C-alpha cells in the first residue's frame, strides 16, 4: 500500500507508526462481551430494572469498538458503467 506524502511527513515528525488499539483482546472487553446479553435478558424479564436505551447503546458501541467491519459505513453505489453492466454480456 502506498503512503501518501502527507502521511509520510507526519510519521517522520512524530517518529512513530500508528498501531491500532485492539480493545477486543482485552479483559474488560471479554467480560462485557460474555455478560452483556445476560444483563440485557435479565432486564427484559424484569429480574432487574430496565436498561435505559443510552446504557444499552453504550454497551453495544463498546462491543463494536475495534471491529473494523463495523467502524466504517460504506455508502458507495456502482453505476452500471463502473460495475461492467452485466446485461450487455
PyMOL Python script that loads the backbone (N, CA, C, O; Angstrom):
from pymol import cmd

cmd.read_pdbstr("""\
ATOM      1  N   UNK A   1       0.841  -1.172   0.000  1.00  0.00           N
ATOM      2  CA  UNK A   1       0.000   0.000   0.000  1.00  0.00           C
ATOM      3  C   UNK A   1       0.895   1.247   0.000  1.00  0.00           C
ATOM      4  O   UNK A   1       1.804   1.360   0.822  1.00  0.00           O
ATOM      5  N   UNK A   2       0.643   2.154  -0.898  1.00  0.00           N
ATOM      6  CA  UNK A   2       1.424   3.368  -0.985  1.00  0.00           C
ATOM      7  C   UNK A   2       1.037   4.334   0.126  1.00  0.00           C
ATOM      8  O   UNK A   2      -0.133   4.443   0.494  1.00  0.00           O
ATOM      9  N   UNK A   3       2.024   5.023   0.648  1.00  0.00           N
ATOM     10  CA  UNK A   3       1.781   6.005   1.702  1.00  0.00           C
ATOM     11  C   UNK A   3       1.759   7.383   1.069  1.00  0.00           C
ATOM     12  O   UNK A   3       2.670   7.754   0.330  1.00  0.00           O
ATOM     13  N   UNK A   4       0.712   8.136   1.366  1.00  0.00           N
ATOM     14  CA  UNK A   4       0.611   9.490   0.845  1.00  0.00           C
ATOM     15  C   UNK A   4       1.733  10.330   1.435  1.00  0.00           C
ATOM     16  O   UNK A   4       2.178  10.082   2.555  1.00  0.00           O
ATOM     17  N   UNK A   5       2.191  11.328   0.678  1.00  0.00           N
ATOM     18  CA  UNK A   5       3.322  12.135   1.140  1.00  0.00           C
ATOM     19  C   UNK A   5       3.015  12.850   2.452  1.00  0.00           C
ATOM     20  O   UNK A   5       3.906  12.991   3.290  1.00  0.00           O
ATOM     21  N   UNK A   6       1.791  13.300   2.649  1.00  0.00           N
ATOM     22  CA  UNK A   6       1.417  13.966   3.906  1.00  0.00           C
ATOM     23  C   UNK A   6       1.502  13.022   5.081  1.00  0.00           C
ATOM     24  O   UNK A   6       1.962  13.403   6.157  1.00  0.00           O
ATOM     25  N   UNK A   7       1.059  11.784   4.884  1.00  0.00           N
ATOM     26  CA  UNK A   7       1.122  10.781   5.947  1.00  0.00           C
ATOM     27  C   UNK A   7       2.575  10.450   6.282  1.00  0.00           C
ATOM     28  O   UNK A   7       2.929  10.280   7.449  1.00  0.00           O
ATOM     29  N   UNK A   8       3.404  10.362   5.256  1.00  0.00           N
ATOM     30  CA  UNK A   8       4.827  10.077   5.472  1.00  0.00           C
ATOM     31  C   UNK A   8       5.464  11.209   6.282  1.00  0.00           C
ATOM     32  O   UNK A   8       6.260  10.948   7.184  1.00  0.00           O
ATOM     33  N   UNK A   9       5.125  12.447   5.973  1.00  0.00           N
ATOM     34  CA  UNK A   9       5.682  13.591   6.693  1.00  0.00           C
ATOM     35  C   UNK A   9       5.259  13.569   8.161  1.00  0.00           C
ATOM     36  O   UNK A   9       6.058  13.884   9.043  1.00  0.00           O
ATOM     37  N   UNK A  10       4.012  13.199   8.423  1.00  0.00           N
ATOM     38  CA  UNK A  10       3.544  13.123   9.808  1.00  0.00           C
ATOM     39  C   UNK A  10       4.312  12.036  10.548  1.00  0.00           C
ATOM     40  O   UNK A  10       4.727  12.243  11.688  1.00  0.00           O
ATOM     41  N   UNK A  11       4.506  10.889   9.922  1.00  0.00           N
ATOM     42  CA  UNK A  11       5.258   9.804  10.560  1.00  0.00           C
ATOM     43  C   UNK A  11       6.683  10.246  10.890  1.00  0.00           C
ATOM     44  O   UNK A  11       7.215   9.896  11.944  1.00  0.00           O
ATOM     45  N   UNK A  12       7.301  11.012   9.992  1.00  0.00           N
ATOM     46  CA  UNK A  12       8.665  11.461  10.235  1.00  0.00           C
ATOM     47  C   UNK A  12       8.713  12.441  11.401  1.00  0.00           C
ATOM     48  O   UNK A  12       9.643  12.394  12.206  1.00  0.00           O
ATOM     49  N   UNK A  13       7.728  13.325  11.503  1.00  0.00           N
ATOM     50  CA  UNK A  13       7.703  14.294  12.599  1.00  0.00           C
ATOM     51  C   UNK A  13       7.429  13.618  13.933  1.00  0.00           C
ATOM     52  O   UNK A  13       8.084  13.920  14.931  1.00  0.00           O
ATOM     53  N   UNK A  14       6.479  12.719  13.954  1.00  0.00           N
ATOM     54  CA  UNK A  14       6.080  12.071  15.191  1.00  0.00           C
ATOM     55  C   UNK A  14       7.101  11.017  15.595  1.00  0.00           C
ATOM     56  O   UNK A  14       7.350  10.805  16.781  1.00  0.00           O
ATOM     57  N   UNK A  15       7.684  10.363  14.612  1.00  0.00           N
ATOM     58  CA  UNK A  15       8.674   9.355  14.894  1.00  0.00           C
ATOM     59  C   UNK A  15       8.088   8.012  15.312  1.00  0.00           C
ATOM     60  O   UNK A  15       8.785   7.162  15.864  1.00  0.00           O
ATOM     61  N   UNK A  16       6.826   7.838  15.047  1.00  0.00           N
ATOM     62  CA  UNK A  16       6.182   6.574  15.418  1.00  0.00           C
ATOM     63  C   UNK A  16       5.181   6.189  14.341  1.00  0.00           C
ATOM     64  O   UNK A  16       4.666   7.031  13.606  1.00  0.00           O
ATOM     65  N   UNK A  17       4.930   4.915  14.276  1.00  0.00           N
ATOM     66  CA  UNK A  17       3.945   4.414  13.329  1.00  0.00           C
ATOM     67  C   UNK A  17       2.655   4.134  14.089  1.00  0.00           C
ATOM     68  O   UNK A  17       2.687   3.665  15.226  1.00  0.00           O
ATOM     69  N   UNK A  18       1.535   4.420  13.466  1.00  0.00           N
ATOM     70  CA  UNK A  18       0.243   4.152  14.092  1.00  0.00           C
ATOM     71  C   UNK A  18       0.049   2.656  14.269  1.00  0.00           C
ATOM     72  O   UNK A  18       0.267   1.877  13.341  1.00  0.00           O
ATOM     73  N   UNK A  19      -0.351   2.272  15.435  1.00  0.00           N
ATOM     74  CA  UNK A  19      -0.714   0.883  15.707  1.00  0.00           C
ATOM     75  C   UNK A  19      -2.104   0.873  16.311  1.00  0.00           C
ATOM     76  O   UNK A  19      -2.374   1.520  17.323  1.00  0.00           O
ATOM     77  N   UNK A  20      -2.951   0.144  15.680  1.00  0.00           N
ATOM     78  CA  UNK A  20      -4.338   0.068  16.109  1.00  0.00           C
ATOM     79  C   UNK A  20      -4.433  -0.549  17.495  1.00  0.00           C
ATOM     80  O   UNK A  20      -3.826  -1.581  17.781  1.00  0.00           O
ATOM     81  N   UNK A  21      -5.223   0.120  18.363  1.00  0.00           N
ATOM     82  CA  UNK A  21      -5.545  -0.482  19.648  1.00  0.00           C
ATOM     83  C   UNK A  21      -6.406  -1.701  19.370  1.00  0.00           C
ATOM     84  O   UNK A  21      -7.124  -1.726  18.370  1.00  0.00           O
ATOM     85  N   UNK A  22      -6.356  -2.668  20.189  1.00  0.00           N
ATOM     86  CA  UNK A  22      -7.146  -3.873  19.975  1.00  0.00           C
ATOM     87  C   UNK A  22      -7.964  -4.155  21.231  1.00  0.00           C
ATOM     88  O   UNK A  22      -7.683  -5.106  21.960  1.00  0.00           O
ATOM     89  N   UNK A  23      -8.986  -3.319  21.483  1.00  0.00           N
ATOM     90  CA  UNK A  23      -9.773  -3.490  22.706  1.00  0.00           C
ATOM     91  C   UNK A  23     -10.457  -4.851  22.776  1.00  0.00           C
ATOM     92  O   UNK A  23     -10.723  -5.354  23.868  1.00  0.00           O
ATOM     93  N   UNK A  24     -10.742  -5.443  21.632  1.00  0.00           N
ATOM     94  CA  UNK A  24     -11.424  -6.736  21.618  1.00  0.00           C
ATOM     95  C   UNK A  24     -10.558  -7.848  22.200  1.00  0.00           C
ATOM     96  O   UNK A  24     -11.065  -8.942  22.450  1.00  0.00           O
ATOM     97  N   UNK A  25      -9.277  -7.606  22.422  1.00  0.00           N
ATOM     98  CA  UNK A  25      -8.392  -8.603  23.011  1.00  0.00           C
ATOM     99  C   UNK A  25      -8.210  -8.411  24.517  1.00  0.00           C
ATOM    100  O   UNK A  25      -7.578  -9.236  25.177  1.00  0.00           O
ATOM    101  N   UNK A  26      -8.763  -7.323  25.060  1.00  0.00           N
ATOM    102  CA  UNK A  26      -8.584  -7.016  26.475  1.00  0.00           C
ATOM    103  C   UNK A  26      -9.555  -7.753  27.393  1.00  0.00           C
ATOM    104  O   UNK A  26     -10.582  -8.275  26.957  1.00  0.00           O
ATOM    105  N   UNK A  27      -9.203  -7.779  28.654  1.00  0.00           N
ATOM    106  CA  UNK A  27     -10.011  -8.462  29.671  1.00  0.00           C
ATOM    107  C   UNK A  27     -11.376  -7.800  29.846  1.00  0.00           C
ATOM    108  O   UNK A  27     -12.391  -8.492  29.928  1.00  0.00           O
ATOM    109  N   UNK A  28     -11.411  -6.465  29.904  1.00  0.00           N
ATOM    110  CA  UNK A  28     -12.680  -5.765  30.079  1.00  0.00           C
ATOM    111  C   UNK A  28     -13.635  -6.067  28.934  1.00  0.00           C
ATOM    112  O   UNK A  28     -14.818  -6.322  29.155  1.00  0.00           O
ATOM    113  N   UNK A  29     -13.125  -6.037  27.731  1.00  0.00           N
ATOM    114  CA  UNK A  29     -13.956  -6.329  26.563  1.00  0.00           C
ATOM    115  C   UNK A  29     -14.541  -7.737  26.667  1.00  0.00           C
ATOM    116  O   UNK A  29     -15.726  -7.943  26.404  1.00  0.00           O
ATOM    117  N   UNK A  30     -13.710  -8.699  27.050  1.00  0.00           N
ATOM    118  CA  UNK A  30     -14.168 -10.085  27.159  1.00  0.00           C
ATOM    119  C   UNK A  30     -15.266 -10.213  28.215  1.00  0.00           C
ATOM    120  O   UNK A  30     -16.258 -10.909  28.000  1.00  0.00           O
ATOM    121  N   UNK A  31     -15.088  -9.545  29.351  1.00  0.00           N
ATOM    122  CA  UNK A  31     -16.096  -9.612  30.418  1.00  0.00           C
ATOM    123  C   UNK A  31     -17.415  -9.010  29.946  1.00  0.00           C
ATOM    124  O   UNK A  31     -18.479  -9.586  30.171  1.00  0.00           O
ATOM    125  N   UNK A  32     -17.347  -7.856  29.296  1.00  0.00           N
ATOM    126  CA  UNK A  32     -18.572  -7.220  28.799  1.00  0.00           C
ATOM    127  C   UNK A  32     -19.216  -8.094  27.723  1.00  0.00           C
ATOM    128  O   UNK A  32     -20.428  -8.310  27.750  1.00  0.00           O
ATOM    129  N   UNK A  33     -18.427  -8.592  26.789  1.00  0.00           N
ATOM    130  CA  UNK A  33     -18.968  -9.424  25.709  1.00  0.00           C
ATOM    131  C   UNK A  33     -19.603 -10.698  26.256  1.00  0.00           C
ATOM    132  O   UNK A  33     -20.643 -11.134  25.763  1.00  0.00           O
ATOM    133  N   UNK A  34     -18.986 -11.293  27.270  1.00  0.00           N
ATOM    134  CA  UNK A  34     -19.502 -12.537  27.835  1.00  0.00           C
ATOM    135  C   UNK A  34     -20.767 -12.337  28.664  1.00  0.00           C
ATOM    136  O   UNK A  34     -21.546 -13.275  28.835  1.00  0.00           O
ATOM    137  N   UNK A  35     -20.981 -11.133  29.179  1.00  0.00           N
ATOM    138  CA  UNK A  35     -22.063 -10.934  30.140  1.00  0.00           C
ATOM    139  C   UNK A  35     -23.158  -9.960  29.725  1.00  0.00           C
ATOM    140  O   UNK A  35     -24.200  -9.897  30.376  1.00  0.00           O
ATOM    141  N   UNK A  36     -22.946  -9.206  28.666  1.00  0.00           N
ATOM    142  CA  UNK A  36     -23.938  -8.194  28.307  1.00  0.00           C
ATOM    143  C   UNK A  36     -25.291  -8.802  27.953  1.00  0.00           C
ATOM    144  O   UNK A  36     -26.322  -8.292  28.392  1.00  0.00           O
ATOM    145  N   UNK A  37     -25.312  -9.854  27.188  1.00  0.00           N
ATOM    146  CA  UNK A  37     -26.594 -10.468  26.794  1.00  0.00           C
ATOM    147  C   UNK A  37     -27.349 -10.991  28.014  1.00  0.00           C
ATOM    148  O   UNK A  37     -28.578 -10.930  28.052  1.00  0.00           O
ATOM    149  N   UNK A  38     -26.630 -11.501  29.008  1.00  0.00           N
ATOM    150  CA  UNK A  38     -27.267 -11.952  30.247  1.00  0.00           C
ATOM    151  C   UNK A  38     -27.892 -10.773  30.977  1.00  0.00           C
ATOM    152  O   UNK A  38     -29.021 -10.868  31.459  1.00  0.00           O
ATOM    153  N   UNK A  39     -27.175  -9.676  31.062  1.00  0.00           N
ATOM    154  CA  UNK A  39     -27.696  -8.462  31.694  1.00  0.00           C
ATOM    155  C   UNK A  39     -28.935  -7.967  30.963  1.00  0.00           C
ATOM    156  O   UNK A  39     -29.936  -7.611  31.584  1.00  0.00           O
ATOM    157  N   UNK A  40     -28.856  -7.948  29.646  1.00  0.00           N
ATOM    158  CA  UNK A  40     -29.977  -7.488  28.828  1.00  0.00           C
ATOM    159  C   UNK A  40     -31.199  -8.398  29.010  1.00  0.00           C
ATOM    160  O   UNK A  40     -32.326  -7.911  29.102  1.00  0.00           O
ATOM    161  N   UNK A  41     -30.980  -9.708  29.062  1.00  0.00           N
ATOM    162  CA  UNK A  41     -32.087 -10.657  29.257  1.00  0.00           C
ATOM    163  C   UNK A  41     -32.715 -10.477  30.634  1.00  0.00           C
ATOM    164  O   UNK A  41     -33.937 -10.536  30.769  1.00  0.00           O
ATOM    165  N   UNK A  42     -31.898 -10.260  31.646  1.00  0.00           N
ATOM    166  CA  UNK A  42     -32.418 -10.042  32.993  1.00  0.00           C
ATOM    167  C   UNK A  42     -33.294  -8.792  33.035  1.00  0.00           C
ATOM    168  O   UNK A  42     -34.323  -8.777  33.711  1.00  0.00           O
ATOM    169  N   UNK A  43     -32.894  -7.758  32.325  1.00  0.00           N
ATOM    170  CA  UNK A  43     -33.701  -6.535  32.269  1.00  0.00           C
ATOM    171  C   UNK A  43     -34.991  -6.782  31.501  1.00  0.00           C
ATOM    172  O   UNK A  43     -36.049  -6.293  31.898  1.00  0.00           O
ATOM    173  N   UNK A  44     -34.920  -7.526  30.419  1.00  0.00           N
ATOM    174  CA  UNK A  44     -36.110  -7.825  29.616  1.00  0.00           C
ATOM    175  C   UNK A  44     -37.123  -8.672  30.386  1.00  0.00           C
ATOM    176  O   UNK A  44     -38.328  -8.551  30.167  1.00  0.00           O
ATOM    177  N   UNK A  45     -36.636  -9.528  31.286  1.00  0.00           N
ATOM    178  CA  UNK A  45     -37.516 -10.413  32.054  1.00  0.00           C
ATOM    179  C   UNK A  45     -37.891  -9.824  33.413  1.00  0.00           C
ATOM    180  O   UNK A  45     -38.441 -10.524  34.263  1.00  0.00           O
ATOM    181  N   UNK A  46     -37.594  -8.536  33.620  1.00  0.00           N
ATOM    182  CA  UNK A  46     -37.920  -7.809  34.848  1.00  0.00           C
ATOM    183  C   UNK A  46     -37.260  -8.391  36.088  1.00  0.00           C
ATOM    184  O   UNK A  46     -37.782  -8.237  37.192  1.00  0.00           O
ATOM    185  N   UNK A  47     -36.127  -9.054  35.927  1.00  0.00           N
ATOM    186  CA  UNK A  47     -35.354  -9.526  37.067  1.00  0.00           C
ATOM    187  C   UNK A  47     -34.619  -8.339  37.684  1.00  0.00           C
ATOM    188  O   UNK A  47     -34.440  -8.260  38.899  1.00  0.00           O
ATOM    189  N   UNK A  48     -34.203  -7.432  36.829  1.00  0.00           N
ATOM    190  CA  UNK A  48     -33.592  -6.168  37.263  1.00  0.00           C
ATOM    191  C   UNK A  48     -34.344  -5.034  36.580  1.00  0.00           C
ATOM    192  O   UNK A  48     -35.182  -5.267  35.709  1.00  0.00           O
ATOM    193  N   UNK A  49     -34.038  -3.813  36.979  1.00  0.00           N
ATOM    194  CA  UNK A  49     -34.669  -2.645  36.359  1.00  0.00           C
ATOM    195  C   UNK A  49     -34.309  -2.599  34.872  1.00  0.00           C
ATOM    196  O   UNK A  49     -33.220  -3.020  34.484  1.00  0.00           O
ATOM    197  N   UNK A  50     -35.211  -2.094  34.050  1.00  0.00           N
ATOM    198  CA  UNK A  50     -34.918  -1.986  32.616  1.00  0.00           C
ATOM    199  C   UNK A  50     -33.676  -1.123  32.367  1.00  0.00           C
ATOM    200  O   UNK A  50     -33.417  -0.152  33.078  1.00  0.00           O
ATOM    201  N   UNK A  51     -32.926  -1.504  31.347  1.00  0.00           N
ATOM    202  CA  UNK A  51     -31.756  -0.712  30.974  1.00  0.00           C
ATOM    203  C   UNK A  51     -32.199   0.499  30.168  1.00  0.00           C
ATOM    204  O   UNK A  51     -32.927   0.352  29.186  1.00  0.00           O
ATOM    205  N   UNK A  52     -31.779   1.679  30.561  1.00  0.00           N
ATOM    206  CA  UNK A  52     -32.071   2.844  29.728  1.00  0.00           C
ATOM    207  C   UNK A  52     -31.452   2.654  28.347  1.00  0.00           C
ATOM    208  O   UNK A  52     -30.409   2.012  28.219  1.00  0.00           O
ATOM    209  N   UNK A  53     -32.073   3.196  27.334  1.00  0.00           N
ATOM    210  CA  UNK A  53     -31.584   2.992  25.971  1.00  0.00           C
ATOM    211  C   UNK A  53     -30.160   3.499  25.787  1.00  0.00           C
ATOM    212  O   UNK A  53     -29.392   2.918  25.019  1.00  0.00           O
ATOM    213  N   UNK A  54     -29.794   4.585  26.487  1.00  0.00           N
ATOM    214  CA  UNK A  54     -28.436   5.095  26.318  1.00  0.00           C
ATOM    215  C   UNK A  54     -27.409   4.127  26.915  1.00  0.00           C
ATOM    216  O   UNK A  54     -26.280   4.060  26.429  1.00  0.00           O
ATOM    217  N   UNK A  55     -27.778   3.383  27.951  1.00  0.00           N
ATOM    218  CA  UNK A  55     -26.865   2.401  28.542  1.00  0.00           C
ATOM    219  C   UNK A  55     -26.665   1.245  27.559  1.00  0.00           C
ATOM    220  O   UNK A  55     -25.541   0.810  27.310  1.00  0.00           O
ATOM    221  N   UNK A  56     -27.772   0.761  27.012  1.00  0.00           N
ATOM    222  CA  UNK A  56     -27.693  -0.312  26.014  1.00  0.00           C
ATOM    223  C   UNK A  56     -26.856   0.131  24.821  1.00  0.00           C
ATOM    224  O   UNK A  56     -26.002  -0.616  24.344  1.00  0.00           O
ATOM    225  N   UNK A  57     -27.106   1.352  24.339  1.00  0.00           N
ATOM    226  CA  UNK A  57     -26.355   1.881  23.194  1.00  0.00           C
ATOM    227  C   UNK A  57     -24.859   1.972  23.492  1.00  0.00           C
ATOM    228  O   UNK A  57     -24.035   1.681  22.624  1.00  0.00           O
ATOM    229  N   UNK A  58     -24.503   2.376  24.722  1.00  0.00           N
ATOM    230  CA  UNK A  58     -23.089   2.482  25.094  1.00  0.00           C
ATOM    231  C   UNK A  58     -22.430   1.109  25.124  1.00  0.00           C
ATOM    232  O   UNK A  58     -21.313   0.944  24.632  1.00  0.00           O
ATOM    233  N   UNK A  59     -23.113   0.127  25.696  1.00  0.00           N
ATOM    234  CA  UNK A  59     -22.558  -1.229  25.706  1.00  0.00           C
ATOM    235  C   UNK A  59     -22.357  -1.745  24.287  1.00  0.00           C
ATOM    236  O   UNK A  59     -21.296  -2.276  23.960  1.00  0.00           O
ATOM    237  N   UNK A  60     -23.369  -1.590  23.452  1.00  0.00           N
ATOM    238  CA  UNK A  60     -23.256  -2.073  22.071  1.00  0.00           C
ATOM    239  C   UNK A  60     -22.162  -1.331  21.312  1.00  0.00           C
ATOM    240  O   UNK A  60     -21.433  -1.934  20.524  1.00  0.00           O
ATOM    241  N   UNK A  61     -22.048  -0.030  21.545  1.00  0.00           N
ATOM    242  CA  UNK A  61     -20.986   0.753  20.921  1.00  0.00           C
ATOM    243  C   UNK A  61     -19.610   0.289  21.363  1.00  0.00           C
ATOM    244  O   UNK A  61     -18.679   0.206  20.562  1.00  0.00           O
ATOM    245  N   UNK A  62     -19.495  -0.014  22.663  1.00  0.00           N
ATOM    246  CA  UNK A  62     -18.218  -0.515  23.181  1.00  0.00           C
ATOM    247  C   UNK A  62     -17.872  -1.860  22.545  1.00  0.00           C
ATOM    248  O   UNK A  62     -16.720  -2.101  22.184  1.00  0.00           O
ATOM    249  N   UNK A  63     -18.856  -2.724  22.409  1.00  0.00           N
ATOM    250  CA  UNK A  63     -18.601  -4.041  21.809  1.00  0.00           C
ATOM    251  C   UNK A  63     -18.251  -3.929  20.331  1.00  0.00           C
ATOM    252  O   UNK A  63     -17.540  -4.782  19.800  1.00  0.00           O
ATOM    253  N   UNK A  64     -18.737  -2.894  19.665  1.00  0.00           N
ATOM    254  CA  UNK A  64     -18.380  -2.671  18.256  1.00  0.00           C
ATOM    255  C   UNK A  64     -16.992  -2.041  18.118  1.00  0.00           C
ATOM    256  O   UNK A  64     -16.393  -2.082  17.044  1.00  0.00           O
ATOM    257  N   UNK A  65     -16.489  -1.465  19.196  1.00  0.00           N
ATOM    258  CA  UNK A  65     -15.185  -0.807  19.177  1.00  0.00           C
ATOM    259  C   UNK A  65     -14.114  -1.818  18.815  1.00  0.00           C
ATOM    260  O   UNK A  65     -14.014  -2.876  19.436  1.00  0.00           O
ATOM    261  N   UNK A  66     -13.331  -1.502  17.833  1.00  0.00           N
ATOM    262  CA  UNK A  66     -12.254  -2.389  17.431  1.00  0.00           C
ATOM    263  C   UNK A  66     -12.631  -3.377  16.348  1.00  0.00           C
ATOM    264  O   UNK A  66     -11.756  -4.015  15.762  1.00  0.00           O
ATOM    265  N   UNK A  67     -13.906  -3.513  16.074  1.00  0.00           N
ATOM    266  CA  UNK A  67     -14.337  -4.407  15.000  1.00  0.00           C
ATOM    267  C   UNK A  67     -14.337  -3.578  13.725  1.00  0.00           C
ATOM    268  O   UNK A  67     -15.258  -2.798  13.482  1.00  0.00           O
ATOM    269  N   UNK A  68     -13.315  -3.749  12.923  1.00  0.00           N
ATOM    270  CA  UNK A  68     -13.121  -2.864  11.780  1.00  0.00           C
ATOM    271  C   UNK A  68     -14.272  -2.915  10.786  1.00  0.00           C
ATOM    272  O   UNK A  68     -14.573  -1.908  10.146  1.00  0.00           O
ATOM    273  N   UNK A  69     -14.904  -4.033  10.648  1.00  0.00           N
ATOM    274  CA  UNK A  69     -16.019  -4.144   9.716  1.00  0.00           C
ATOM    275  C   UNK A  69     -17.217  -3.319  10.127  1.00  0.00           C
ATOM    276  O   UNK A  69     -18.092  -3.048   9.304  1.00  0.00           O
ATOM    277  N   UNK A  70     -17.275  -2.916  11.376  1.00  0.00           N
ATOM    278  CA  UNK A  70     -18.399  -2.108  11.855  1.00  0.00           C
ATOM    279  C   UNK A  70     -18.036  -0.644  12.030  1.00  0.00           C
ATOM    280  O   UNK A  70     -18.891   0.172  12.374  1.00  0.00           O
ATOM    281  N   UNK A  71     -16.787  -0.311  11.797  1.00  0.00           N
ATOM    282  CA  UNK A  71     -16.330   1.038  12.079  1.00  0.00           C
ATOM    283  C   UNK A  71     -16.626   2.033  10.965  1.00  0.00           C
ATOM    284  O   UNK A  71     -16.694   3.237  11.213  1.00  0.00           O
ATOM    285  N   UNK A  72     -16.797   1.556   9.772  1.00  0.00           N
ATOM    286  CA  UNK A  72     -16.965   2.449   8.634  1.00  0.00           C
ATOM    287  C   UNK A  72     -18.275   2.124   7.932  1.00  0.00           C
ATOM    288  O   UNK A  72     -18.566   0.966   7.629  1.00  0.00           O
ATOM    289  N   UNK A  73     -19.038   3.137   7.689  1.00  0.00           N
ATOM    290  CA  UNK A  73     -20.271   2.949   6.919  1.00  0.00           C
ATOM    291  C   UNK A  73     -19.961   3.247   5.464  1.00  0.00           C
ATOM    292  O   UNK A  73     -19.628   4.380   5.114  1.00  0.00           O
ATOM    293  N   UNK A  74     -20.067   2.254   4.633  1.00  0.00           N
ATOM    294  CA  UNK A  74     -19.792   2.427   3.215  1.00  0.00           C
ATOM    295  C   UNK A  74     -21.062   2.875   2.524  1.00  0.00           C
ATOM    296  O   UNK A  74     -22.101   2.220   2.617  1.00  0.00           O
ATOM    297  N   UNK A  75     -20.970   3.983   1.840  1.00  0.00           N
ATOM    298  CA  UNK A  75     -22.122   4.499   1.116  1.00  0.00           C
ATOM    299  C   UNK A  75     -21.683   4.740  -0.326  1.00  0.00           C
ATOM    300  O   UNK A  75     -21.606   5.879  -0.788  1.00  0.00           O
ATOM    301  N   UNK A  76     -21.404   3.668  -1.008  1.00  0.00           N
ATOM    302  CA  UNK A  76     -20.930   3.770  -2.379  1.00  0.00           C
ATOM    303  C   UNK A  76     -21.784   2.872  -3.246  1.00  0.00           C
ATOM    304  O   UNK A  76     -22.014   1.705  -2.927  1.00  0.00           O
ATOM    305  N   UNK A  77     -22.244   3.428  -4.336  1.00  0.00           N
ATOM    306  CA  UNK A  77     -23.040   2.638  -5.268  1.00  0.00           C
ATOM    307  C   UNK A  77     -22.377   2.694  -6.631  1.00  0.00           C
ATOM    308  O   UNK A  77     -22.040   3.770  -7.125  1.00  0.00           O
ATOM    309  N   UNK A  78     -22.193   1.541  -7.228  1.00  0.00           N
ATOM    310  CA  UNK A  78     -21.611   1.480  -8.565  1.00  0.00           C
ATOM    311  C   UNK A  78     -22.678   1.804  -9.597  1.00  0.00           C
ATOM    312  O   UNK A  78     -23.825   1.372  -9.489  1.00  0.00           O
ATOM    313  N   UNK A  79     -22.286   2.553 -10.573  1.00  0.00           N
ATOM    314  CA  UNK A  79     -23.173   2.728 -11.714  1.00  0.00           C
ATOM    315  C   UNK A  79     -22.967   1.517 -12.610  1.00  0.00           C
ATOM    316  O   UNK A  79     -21.949   0.839 -12.475  1.00  0.00           O
ATOM    317  N   UNK A  80     -23.885   1.215 -13.515  1.00  0.00           N
ATOM    318  CA  UNK A  80     -23.685   0.073 -14.420  1.00  0.00           C
ATOM    319  C   UNK A  80     -22.361   0.150 -15.169  1.00  0.00           C
ATOM    320  O   UNK A  80     -21.743  -0.881 -15.435  1.00  0.00           O
ATOM    321  N   UNK A  81     -21.916   1.358 -15.513  1.00  0.00           N
ATOM    322  CA  UNK A  81     -20.644   1.503 -16.224  1.00  0.00           C
ATOM    323  C   UNK A  81     -19.468   1.115 -15.328  1.00  0.00           C
ATOM    324  O   UNK A  81     -18.510   0.500 -15.795  1.00  0.00           O
ATOM    325  N   UNK A  82     -19.537   1.476 -14.026  1.00  0.00           N
ATOM    326  CA  UNK A  82     -18.473   1.129 -13.086  1.00  0.00           C
ATOM    327  C   UNK A  82     -18.397  -0.364 -12.868  1.00  0.00           C
ATOM    328  O   UNK A  82     -17.303  -0.921 -12.770  1.00  0.00           O
ATOM    329  N   UNK A  83     -19.541  -1.021 -12.792  1.00  0.00           N
ATOM    330  CA  UNK A  83     -19.587  -2.445 -12.472  1.00  0.00           C
ATOM    331  C   UNK A  83     -19.451  -3.324 -13.696  1.00  0.00           C
ATOM    332  O   UNK A  83     -19.403  -4.547 -13.566  1.00  0.00           O
ATOM    333  N   UNK A  84     -19.389  -2.746 -14.871  1.00  0.00           N
ATOM    334  CA  UNK A  84     -19.364  -3.549 -16.096  1.00  0.00           C
ATOM    335  C   UNK A  84     -20.732  -4.153 -16.297  1.00  0.00           C
ATOM    336  O   UNK A  84     -20.949  -5.322 -15.980  1.00  0.00           O
ATOM    337  N   UNK A  85     -21.639  -3.387 -16.808  1.00  0.00           N
ATOM    338  CA  UNK A  85     -23.057  -3.760 -16.943  1.00  0.00           C
ATOM    339  C   UNK A  85     -23.223  -5.186 -17.443  1.00  0.00           C
ATOM    340  O   UNK A  85     -22.917  -5.487 -18.597  1.00  0.00           O
ATOM    341  N   UNK A  86     -23.708  -6.061 -16.573  1.00  0.00           N
ATOM    342  CA  UNK A  86     -23.842  -7.495 -16.901  1.00  0.00           C
ATOM    343  C   UNK A  86     -24.890  -7.735 -17.961  1.00  0.00           C
ATOM    344  O   UNK A  86     -24.858  -8.759 -18.643  1.00  0.00           O
ATOM    345  N   UNK A  87     -25.822  -6.806 -18.110  1.00  0.00           N
ATOM    346  CA  UNK A  87     -26.870  -7.014 -19.108  1.00  0.00           C
ATOM    347  C   UNK A  87     -26.355  -6.931 -20.541  1.00  0.00           C
ATOM    348  O   UNK A  87     -27.038  -7.343 -21.479  1.00  0.00           O
ATOM    349  N   UNK A  88     -25.139  -6.395 -20.707  1.00  0.00           N
ATOM    350  CA  UNK A  88     -24.577  -6.253 -22.045  1.00  0.00           C
ATOM    351  C   UNK A  88     -23.738  -7.460 -22.440  1.00  0.00           C
ATOM    352  O   UNK A  88     -23.214  -7.500 -23.553  1.00  0.00           O
ATOM    353  N   UNK A  89     -23.596  -8.453 -21.549  1.00  0.00           N
ATOM    354  CA  UNK A  89     -22.787  -9.641 -21.859  1.00  0.00           C
ATOM    355  C   UNK A  89     -23.497 -10.558 -22.819  1.00  0.00           C
ATOM    356  O   UNK A  89     -22.960 -11.604 -23.185  1.00  0.00           O
TER     357      UNK A  89
END
""", "prot")
cmd.dss("prot")
cmd.show_as("cartoon", "prot")
cmd.util.cbc("prot")
cmd.orient("prot")
